[in-house]
Amino acid sequence: MSALFQINFRREAFRREREKARQRAVGLGVWVTYFGVLVVLLGLYGLNGCVLASRTRHLERQIARQRTLQRDGAGWVPSPTEAAAVEPWVGDIGRWRALLERLPRLLPDGARLTSMQWNPEAMTGGDRRLLLHGILRADAGHDRMAGVTDMVTALARDPLFAGSFRSVRLLSTRVLDGGDAEFELECK
């Protein structure tokens, strides 16, 4: 007569069997983890390759479009009035460098620019604008609006800004939460 199962009443043999089973389970877990991480890494490399291929195709389309625009626009010659309108702004790079270097020195303490826009409406005439957007941090005991108006006055009185722009004016101000003032200046 053969038994379908055996009951092991020996405690030491039971512990050895349980330890072997635990080692087999840990070994299987390590093996599955290793190959799982390997599959994840290969998947990430595959996704990265797909994104790189997509970006490359996008850049190739942009380059092809630029080349066709260059070929089509090679015959364009600006009229004398168009060239004369652009000449003072393009030809004097040193003036723009000086304006941008001077601007941080003219801003009061606690003021920072958040954006600058040159010719935001893309006007082709002579009335182009420089828009300055920023925030003036409020100091205790000082009026924040007085700080904004002092900044406008300093820009308007600066010889470099006065020589480049006819007017410097405050377009808008707004008090933010926390007492800071948001401003928008126009140099025209």
C-alpha positions as CSV (number, residue, x, y, z in Angstrom):
1,M,0.0,0.0,0.0
2,S,1.4,3.4,-1.0
3,A,0.6,6.6,0.8
4,L,-0.6,9.7,-1.2
5,F,1.3,11.9,1.2
6,Q,3.6,11.7,4.1
7,I,3.4,13.4,7.4
8,N,6.8,14.3,8.7
9,F,6.7,14.5,12.4
10,R,10.4,15.2,12.7
11,R,10.7,18.9,13.5
12,E,14.2,19.4,12.2
13,A,13.4,17.8,8.8
14,F,10.3,20.0,8.6
15,R,12.4,23.2,9.2
16,R,15.0,22.2,6.6
17,E,12.2,21.6,4.1
18,R,10.6,25.0,4.9
19,E,14.0,26.8,4.6
20,K,14.6,25.2,1.2
21,A,11.1,26.3,0.1
22,R,11.8,29.8,1.3
23,Q,15.2,29.9,-0.5
24,R,13.5,28.7,-3.7
25,A,10.8,31.4,-3.4
26,V,13.4,34.1,-2.7
27,G,15.5,32.9,-5.7
28,L,12.4,33.0,-7.9
29,G,11.6,36.5,-6.6
30,V,15.1,37.8,-7.4
31,W,14.9,36.2,-10.8
32,V,11.5,37.8,-11.6
33,T,12.6,41.2,-10.2
34,Y,15.8,41.1,-12.3
35,F,14.0,40.4,-15.5
36,G,11.2,42.7,-14.6
37,V,13.6,45.6,-14.2
38,L,15.3,44.6,-17.4
39,V,12.0,44.7,-19.3
40,V,11.1,48.1,-17.8
41,L,14.6,49.5,-18.8
42,L,14.3,48.2,-22.3
43,G,10.8,49.6,-22.5
44,L,12.0,53.0,-21.4
45,Y,14.8,52.9,-24.0
46,G,12.2,52.0,-26.6
47,L,10.0,54.9,-25.6
48,N,13.0,57.3,-25.6
49,G,13.8,56.0,-29.1
50,C,10.3,56.7,-30.3
51,V,10.3,60.2,-28.9
52,L,13.7,60.9,-30.4
53,A,12.5,59.7,-33.8
54,S,9.4,61.8,-33.6
55,R,11.4,64.9,-32.6
56,T,13.9,64.2,-35.4
57,R,11.0,64.0,-38.0
58,H,9.6,67.3,-36.6
59,L,12.9,69.1,-36.9
60,E,13.5,67.7,-40.4
61,R,10.1,69.1,-41.4
62,Q,11.0,72.5,-39.9
63,I,14.4,72.5,-41.7
64,A,12.7,71.6,-45.0
65,R,10.2,74.4,-44.5
66,Q,13.0,76.9,-43.7
67,R,14.9,75.9,-46.8
68,T,11.8,76.4,-49.1
69,L,11.2,79.8,-47.5
70,Q,14.8,80.8,-48.1
71,R,14.6,79.7,-51.7
72,D,11.3,81.5,-52.2
73,G,12.4,84.6,-50.4
74,A,15.8,84.9,-52.0
75,G,14.4,87.4,-54.6
76,W,12.9,89.8,-52.0
77,V,14.5,93.2,-51.9
78,P,13.2,95.7,-49.4
79,S,12.1,99.1,-50.6
80,P,14.3,102.1,-49.7
81,T,11.6,103.3,-47.2
82,E,11.5,99.8,-45.5
83,A,15.2,99.7,-45.3
84,A,15.4,103.2,-43.9
85,A,12.7,102.4,-41.2
86,V,14.7,99.4,-40.0
87,E,18.2,100.8,-40.2
88,P,18.3,102.8,-37.0
89,W,17.0,99.9,-34.9
90,V,19.1,97.1,-36.5
91,G,22.3,99.1,-37.1
92,D,22.9,100.3,-33.6
93,I,23.4,97.1,-31.6
94,G,25.5,99.0,-29.0
95,R,22.6,101.2,-28.1
96,W,20.4,98.1,-27.3
97,R,23.2,96.6,-25.2
98,A,23.6,99.9,-23.3
99,L,19.9,100.1,-22.7
100,L,19.7,96.6,-21.4
101,E,22.7,97.1,-19.2
102,R,21.4,100.3,-17.8
103,L,17.9,99.0,-17.1
104,P,18.8,97.0,-13.9
105,R,20.6,100.0,-12.4
106,L,17.5,102.2,-12.9
107,L,15.1,99.8,-11.2
108,P,14.5,100.5,-7.5
109,D,15.4,97.9,-4.8
110,G,12.7,95.2,-4.7
111,A,11.7,95.6,-8.3
112,R,12.1,92.8,-10.9
113,L,11.0,92.6,-14.5
114,T,8.9,89.6,-15.4
115,S,8.8,90.2,-19.1
116,M,10.0,92.6,-21.9
117,Q,8.3,92.9,-25.3
118,W,9.6,94.8,-28.2
119,N,7.1,95.9,-30.8
120,P,4.3,93.6,-29.4
121,E,1.8,94.6,-32.2
122,A,4.4,93.9,-34.9
123,M,4.1,97.4,-36.3
124,T,6.1,98.3,-39.3
125,G,6.0,102.1,-38.9
126,G,8.2,104.2,-36.7
127,D,6.1,104.1,-33.5
128,R,7.4,100.9,-32.0
129,R,7.1,100.2,-28.3
130,L,9.1,98.6,-25.6
131,L,6.8,97.1,-22.9
132,L,8.2,96.3,-19.5
133,H,6.2,94.1,-17.1
134,G,7.3,93.7,-13.5
135,I,6.7,93.4,-9.8
136,L,7.7,95.9,-7.1
137,R,8.0,94.2,-3.7
138,A,6.4,96.3,-1.0
139,D,8.7,97.5,1.9
140,A,7.3,98.3,5.3
141,G,6.7,102.0,5.6
142,H,7.1,102.8,1.9
143,D,4.4,103.5,-0.6
144,R,4.6,101.0,-3.4
145,M,2.9,103.3,-5.9
146,A,5.5,106.0,-5.2
147,G,8.2,103.4,-6.0
148,V,6.6,102.7,-9.3
149,T,6.2,106.3,-10.2
150,D,9.8,107.0,-9.1
151,M,10.9,104.2,-11.5
152,V,9.0,105.8,-14.4
153,T,10.6,109.2,-13.6
154,A,14.1,107.7,-13.4
155,L,13.6,106.0,-16.8
156,A,12.2,109.1,-18.4
157,R,15.1,111.3,-17.1
158,D,17.8,108.9,-18.0
159,P,19.8,110.3,-20.9
160,L,20.1,107.0,-22.7
161,F,16.4,106.1,-22.5
162,A,15.4,109.7,-23.3
163,G,17.6,109.6,-26.4
164,S,16.1,106.3,-27.5
165,F,12.4,106.9,-26.7
166,R,10.1,109.9,-26.9
167,S,8.1,109.0,-23.9
168,V,8.2,106.6,-20.9
169,R,4.8,106.2,-19.3
170,L,3.0,103.9,-16.8
171,L,0.3,101.9,-18.5
172,S,-1.1,100.0,-15.5
173,T,-0.5,99.0,-11.9
174,R,-2.2,96.4,-9.8
175,V,-1.8,95.5,-6.1
176,L,-1.2,91.8,-5.7
177,D,-1.9,89.7,-2.6
178,G,0.8,90.4,-0.1
179,G,1.0,94.0,-1.0
180,D,3.3,93.8,-4.0
181,A,2.6,96.1,-7.0
182,E,2.5,94.7,-10.5
183,F,3.3,97.3,-13.2
184,E,3.4,97.7,-16.9
185,L,5.6,100.5,-18.5
186,E,5.6,101.6,-22.1
187,C,8.7,103.2,-23.7
188,K,7.7,104.7,-27.1
